[in-house]
Amino acid sequence: PDLSGYEKFGLGNVKYNISRIHVTTVEFPSASISLIPGTGIKLVIENASLTVDMNWNIRTWMFKDSGRSTVYISKVFVTAIFSIPLDNTGHTSISLTSCRTTSGDIDIKLNGKS
């Protein structure tokens, strides 16, 4: 979905809109799944990265600008624990019990008119 809103900076508001968000690359160089007895499944993703392209525009009382942006996020680490209980009918369901995510580097390239 598109993102839009207002932020207060210094002497005025900044109106922004981020649209046409598109994930172009996702890499999982190291991922593992293991069983946790009595609990469920543990998923570990290490050193992942992703690239996202988008359109952006901003407007203030002084100026306005728009363009394209590429965001590269790297050194992403995710640890998630899923429980897999049986319901009353004996069917399996899955639910996220815990999740921890960190990212190391974010590189943002803005291409605009100004």
Wavefront OBJ file of the C-alpha trace (Angstrom):
o trace
v 0.000 0.000 0.000
v 0.999 3.619 -0.481
v 2.230 5.640 2.488
v 1.290 9.275 3.017
v 1.045 11.760 5.819
v 2.367 14.887 7.496
v 5.388 15.428 9.708
v 6.320 18.574 11.653
v 9.835 19.874 11.013
v 11.116 23.221 12.235
v 8.949 25.992 10.823
v 6.260 23.931 9.153
v 4.718 20.693 8.030
v 6.091 18.339 5.442
v 3.505 16.450 3.426
v 4.834 13.221 1.937
v 3.592 10.444 -0.283
v 5.384 7.178 -1.085
v 3.751 5.146 -3.829
v 4.319 2.240 -6.223
v 6.361 0.392 -3.594
v 7.886 -2.644 -5.237
v 10.221 -5.222 -3.678
v 12.655 -6.014 -6.506
v 15.144 -8.333 -4.796
v 15.122 -10.567 -1.708
v 18.095 -12.728 -0.759
v 18.270 -15.341 2.017
v 21.871 -16.600 1.951
v 21.435 -18.457 5.222
v 18.117 -19.788 6.485
v 17.316 -22.728 8.718
v 14.268 -24.363 10.237
v 14.410 -26.557 13.323
v 11.867 -28.321 15.510
v 11.522 -27.299 19.139
v 10.038 -30.259 21.045
v 6.810 -29.343 22.813
v 6.804 -25.846 21.291
v 6.838 -25.833 17.511
v 9.190 -24.567 14.822
v 12.095 -22.132 14.952
v 12.971 -20.193 11.780
v 16.331 -18.406 11.611
v 17.309 -16.164 8.690
v 20.794 -14.652 8.755
v 22.381 -11.921 6.659
v 19.367 -11.431 4.398
v 18.940 -8.403 2.156
v 16.249 -6.749 0.092
v 15.889 -3.952 -2.424
v 12.767 -1.809 -2.674
v 11.956 0.727 -5.430
v 9.329 3.430 -4.992
v 8.048 6.811 -6.116
v 8.077 9.669 -3.622
v 6.988 13.270 -3.367
v 7.215 15.871 -0.634
v 5.689 19.306 -0.247
v 6.408 22.082 2.234
v 5.445 25.742 2.323
v 8.823 26.525 0.662
v 9.225 23.844 -2.013
v 8.001 20.615 -3.491
v 9.896 17.745 -5.089
v 9.290 14.232 -6.364
v 11.174 11.351 -7.890
v 12.165 7.700 -7.597
v 13.972 6.028 -4.729
v 15.796 2.761 -4.186
v 16.222 1.416 -0.664
v 18.714 -1.382 -0.031
v 18.457 -3.079 3.381
v 21.199 -5.533 4.307
v 22.451 -7.558 7.269
v 18.887 -8.521 8.182
v 18.546 -11.163 10.899
v 15.216 -12.786 11.798
v 14.425 -15.344 14.492
v 10.808 -16.508 14.663
v 9.139 -19.169 16.791
v 5.875 -20.716 15.590
v 3.589 -22.884 17.691
v 1.640 -25.633 15.962
v -1.233 -26.704 18.219
v -4.067 -29.031 17.279
v -7.586 -27.601 17.469
v -10.616 -29.433 18.904
v -11.173 -31.267 15.614
v -7.561 -32.467 15.398
v -6.543 -30.034 12.672
v -3.194 -28.306 12.879
v -2.968 -24.543 13.054
v 0.088 -22.309 13.148
v 0.639 -19.097 15.068
v 3.602 -16.811 15.566
v 4.766 -17.000 19.189
v 7.738 -14.647 18.990
v 9.730 -12.761 16.374
v 12.919 -10.733 16.572
v 14.292 -8.810 13.594
v 17.340 -6.577 13.248
v 18.880 -4.849 10.260
v 22.432 -3.613 9.976
v 22.593 -1.243 7.013
v 20.064 0.827 5.091
v 21.165 2.631 1.938
v 18.682 5.115 0.428
v 19.167 6.649 -3.019
v 16.835 9.511 -3.915
v 16.484 10.723 -7.494
v 14.454 13.880 -7.775
v 14.012 17.040 -9.751
v 15.891 19.282 -7.306
l 1 2 3 4 5 6 7 8 9 10 11 12 13 14 15 16 17 18 19 20 21 22 23 24 25 26 27 28 29 30 31 32 33 34 35 36 37 38 39 40 41 42 43 44 45 46 47 48 49 50 51 52 53 54 55 56 57 58 59 60 61 62 63 64 65 66 67 68 69 70 71 72 73 74 75 76 77 78 79 80 81 82 83 84 85 86 87 88 89 90 91 92 93 94 95 96 97 98 99 100 101 102 103 104 105 106 107 108 109 110 111 112 113 114
